[in-house]
Amino acid sequence: MVPGMADRSRSLGRPFWTFWTAAALANLGDGIRVAAFPLLAAALSDDPVAVAAVAAAQFLPWLVTGLLAGALADRRAARTLIAAADVGRIVVLAAVAATVAAGVASVGLVVAAAFLLGVGETLRDTAAQTAIPRLVDDAQLERANGRLVAGEIVGNEFVGPPVGALLFVVGAALPFAVNGASLALAAMLVLSLPLTLARPAPGRTAPGESPAGAAAPTRNGALAGLRWLARQPLLRTLVLVGAAVAAADGAWFAIFVLYARDSLGLGALGFGLLLATGAGGGLAGSLVADRLIARFRHRHVLTWSMAITAGAPALLVVAPHRLAAVAVVVGTSAAFAVLNVAALSLRQRLVPGDLLGRVVAASRMLSYGCAALGALAGGALAAGLGMAAPFLLSAVVAVGATAAWCVVSRPAAPGAAAPERA
């Protein structure tokens, strides 16, 4: 059966759409923060390194707590973990809103808050990915993931940023208060989900793996996901090149708020609207990803989406204009959405159920860890060599990562074309 072609007419079901609504609300709040955090950092400091540190702090938790989040996701109920993570983030956001309103916020406090919010995100996102295979049929994974990525883009990039920018203009504390309110609604919806998500996911056998292997001692511990990935050439390669692309993306986007202000002449609201415009491309990419995968197969879709995601920002070096910036954010958002859907679906198909949380966490630990390092590198490059340097770095990484994926994944192309569960 070709992924994305089966059961297209079947409904994804009420539990999935309840889950989707909760995710959409959480992502709306995250999108508000996407604009509010860099605007707050830029208001507190003109130092590119300090502004980039705020972006990096949101990714660093994957290096510190990512593997623990994966182990918890494999052993605890997804419903409970997601709700607990949202409640914890509500507390942090309330503290941020209070300090901003009182006029005592500093870059250090913002970095600390961004880190704590990132810790909650590691728990929520890891548990959420283990929940999808339990909410929909196997043949609907691409479709379900596409809808989830679409909701994420609408909230994170389309609606959230302009709302966050507008709220920031009205009152700097407002975006964080509204973010907390959206997470409160999301937590209540998650707790209304069926009992199938109130229990840890049962184990299942991966393709080519014996049932006895499912109970092997290597399945125990937080490092099991990394050990499993190390033995899987296809997914291992995908994770490594994906981490490189994430580093490139983090490098240019971390200083994009300063580039938009200084090179494009955009204010806070203009920056939010630019991000929202780019989200249109991401929304389109997420909605057609399953069709692209069905027609061109995972390997080729991943190749082109990687190249565009990391390579397109270099356009701003030769064409530092608003229209070029629109083209870049639209193109990278579309490609990144397709990349996410293809990678998520491939991982959910090939990873054993009792290891999925830890493999997801290990993958995201590498990806977001590299994104954090990329953000710091982007800030340092911009401070030392000028604003164009992070965009050029992204282009270099695009060439290297795409070439590596094409070469290493070629022998595995039949398996990558249409992976099936045994």
KAQUI-V430223 format. One record per pair of residues at least 12 apart in sequence whose C-alpha atoms are under 6 Angstrom apart, sorted by sequence separation. I is the first residue (numbers start at 1). J is the second residue. D is the distance in Angstrom with one decimal. If there is no record, write none. Layout:
BEGIN
I;J;D + I;J;D
END
This chain:
BEGIN
378;390;5.0 + 313;328;5.7 + 312;328;5.8 + 309;332;4.5 + 309;335;5.5 + 309;336;5.7 + 89;117;5.5 + 305;335;4.6 + 305;339;5.5 + 85;120;4.8 + 302;339;5.7 + 85;124;5.8 + 82;124;4.6 + 78;127;5.1 + 281;330;4.6 + 285;334;4.5 + 289;338;5.2 + 278;329;4.4 + 282;333;4.3 + 286;337;5.1 + 278;330;3.8 + 281;333;5.7 + 282;334;3.8 + 285;337;5.6 + 286;338;5.7 + 281;334;4.5 + 285;338;5.4 + 57;111;5.8 + 69;123;5.1 + 73;127;5.0 + 282;337;5.5 + 58;114;5.0 + 54;111;4.9 + 57;114;5.6 + 58;115;5.1 + 61;118;5.6 + 57;115;4.8 + 61;119;5.2 + 58;118;4.8 + 249;310;6.0 + 248;310;6.0 + 245;310;5.8 + 317;388;5.7 + 101;173;5.4 + 100;173;5.4 + 97;173;4.6 + 314;391;5.0 + 313;391;5.6 + 314;392;5.6 + 97;176;5.5 + 97;177;6.0 + 314;395;5.8 + 93;176;5.6 + 310;394;5.3 + 311;395;4.4 + 310;395;6.0 + 93;180;5.9 + 311;398;5.1 + 310;398;4.8 + 90;180;4.8 + 307;398;5.3 + 307;402;5.9 + 86;183;5.8 + 303;402;6.0 + 165;268;5.7 + 166;269;6.0 + 83;187;4.8 + 165;269;5.2 + 165;272;5.5 + 162;272;4.2 + 161;272;4.8 + 162;273;5.3 + 299;416;5.9 + 79;197;5.4 + 157;275;5.8 + 158;276;3.9 + 298;416;5.9 + 16;135;5.7 + 78;197;5.6 + 79;198;5.4 + 157;276;5.2 + 298;417;5.5 + 297;417;4.7 + 77;198;4.7 + 158;279;4.8 + 246;367;5.9 + 250;371;4.8 + 254;375;5.2 + 77;199;4.5 + 157;279;4.9 + 77;200;4.7 + 243;366;5.9 + 247;370;4.8 + 251;374;4.4 + 31;155;5.5 + 76;200;5.0 + 239;363;5.8 + 243;367;4.0 + 247;371;4.1 + 250;374;5.1 + 251;375;4.3 + 27;152;5.4 + 31;156;3.5 + 75;200;5.5 + 246;371;4.9 + 250;375;4.6 + 30;156;5.8 + 31;157;5.8 + 35;161;4.9 + 252;378;5.9 + 24;151;5.2 + 28;155;3.8 + 243;370;5.8 + 247;374;4.2 + 251;378;4.0 + 27;155;4.9 + 28;156;5.7 + 32;160;4.2 + 36;164;5.5 + 27;156;5.4 + 31;160;4.0 + 32;161;4.9 + 35;164;5.6 + 31;161;5.2 + 35;165;5.7 + 153;283;6.0 + 28;160;5.1 + 32;164;4.0 + 6;139;5.8 + 150;283;5.1 + 225;358;4.6 + 225;359;4.2 + 150;286;5.3 + 226;362;5.7 + 149;286;5.9 + 225;362;6.0 + 4;142;5.7 + 252;390;4.9 + 251;390;5.5 + 252;391;5.5 + 146;286;5.0 + 146;287;5.7 + 206;351;6.0 + 206;352;4.7 + 248;394;4.4 + 143;290;6.0 + 205;352;5.6 + 142;290;5.4 + 204;352;5.5 + 204;353;5.2 + 29;179;4.1 + 203;353;4.8 + 71;222;5.1 + 203;354;4.1 + 29;182;5.7 + 68;222;6.0 + 67;222;5.5 + 25;182;5.5 + 26;183;5.2 + 26;186;5.9 + 241;401;5.2 + 25;186;5.7 + 22;186;4.2 + 22;189;5.7 + 146;341;5.8 + 145;341;5.8 + 55;254;5.9 + 52;254;5.1 + 142;345;5.7 + 207;421;5.7 + 207;422;4.9 + 130;357;5.8 + 126;357;6.0 + 74;354;6.0 + 74;357;5.2 + 73;357;5.2 + 4;290;5.1 + 70;357;4.5 + 71;358;5.5 + 70;358;3.9 + 4;294;5.5 + 3;294;5.9 + 70;361;4.8 + 67;361;5.5 + 66;361;5.3 + 67;362;5.9 + 66;365;5.4 + 63;365;5.2 + 62;365;4.5 + 63;369;5.4 + 59;368;5.1 + 60;369;5.7 + 60;372;5.8 + 59;372;5.1 + 56;372;4.2 + 56;375;5.5 + 52;375;5.8 + 52;376;5.8 + 52;379;5.3 + 49;379;4.6 + 48;379;5.2 + 49;380;5.9 + 2;418;5.9
END
